[in-house]
Amino acid sequence: MTDRLRAGIIGTGFIGTVHAHAVRASGATVATVAASTPRSAIEAAERLGAAAAETAEALIDADDVDIVHICTPNDQHLPLARRALAAGKHVICEKPLATRLEDARMLTAHAAERTSVATVPFVYRYYPSVREARARIAAGNAGALRLLHGSYLQDWLADPAATNWRVDPAVGGTSRAFADIGVHWCDLMEFVTGHRITRLAARMIRSAGRITEDGATVLFDTDRGASGSLVVSQISPGRKNRLWFSLDGEHASYSFDQEAPEHLWIGTATQNLILPRGADAQSEQAQRYSVLPPGHPQGYQDCFNAFVADTYAAVRGDRRDGLPTFVDGLRAAAISDAVIRSAATENWEEIAA
């Protein structure tokens, strides 16, 4: 491996392009890309300034690729990640790790047996306001957390005629909306609070003619005695990417909105405070990821840049707090599995370890 890490990106749509920008922001090189066809790979390579691989497998096996970014449809994650790990490559794999829980468990165990770094882009962890809420809760400022609630709402499938590979369960998996975006909310809530969901009750919302769900409502309990609720939707008109939470404790509540991420709302019984990113009162955790001067908004790409930079730091032996790994990807798969089971049985279901 050279001093300058060389990345190979498999999948060159929206998210693959985001990965490419983050690779370059970290100081690494986008060496090679692979797409659904050789022609698509050539077109993407010209756009991204990289070489084109004939196939994903050829990219993985190439000597000039140190770390493989897997940005393909969900059904390809398992075989490609497994091959990359077997080849001794570091891996960033989009969630879900696999479309079945048992496969995600197997892949996570496979990664644990190797020295490769293997991460999953739960990038909402990298907003400075999120890190601020985490630091304050860990310091005890909220007291015991009682109610953990929120939503993740999008509208890209609000049109009944809209379609995508994600609506096909053979490609996207049994769950669509929850496994696609609901797991991001659950990961963020557990990361910020330190609580773990132990059991849940879920109901799925389906539009006519669609096999996978358009939305879900979930009630849950945690291992530290809190209760919570979550609403997930990909059919809410006007909601482009609204991930919102409120974490309510004995002494304080913390609220964050991903569509307005420059501020953290802090509420107490006597006053409310809107804390801007970059404020002097922010914790060291938040300041670490506040890379622009206050008043210059940071957003989703900045979070992705920070995640990739932390992954590449781990490759070099500097593992940083909060880096989401395949273990976190397995956790997401276990929660998705419980949601699917609960929606089918109409009962409370435990999270499979």
Protein Blocks (a to p, Z undefined) as FASTA:
>chain_A
ZZbdcdddehjafklmmmmmmmmmnopacfbccdfbfklmmmmmmmnopacdfblklmmm
pmkbfbdcdfbdfklmmmmmmmmmmnopacdddddfbfbfklmmmmmmmmmmpmbdcddd
dfklmgmklmmmmmmmmnomnopafbdcdddddfklmpmkbccfklpmklnojblklmmm
mmmmmmmmmmmnopacfbdcddddddehiabdfbdcdddddfeopacdddddfkbghiab
lccdddddfkbccdddfklmmbccdddfkbccdddehiakbcfklmmmmmbcehiacdfk
lmmmmmmmmmmmmmnopacehiacfklmmmmmmmmmmmmmmmmnopacdddZZ
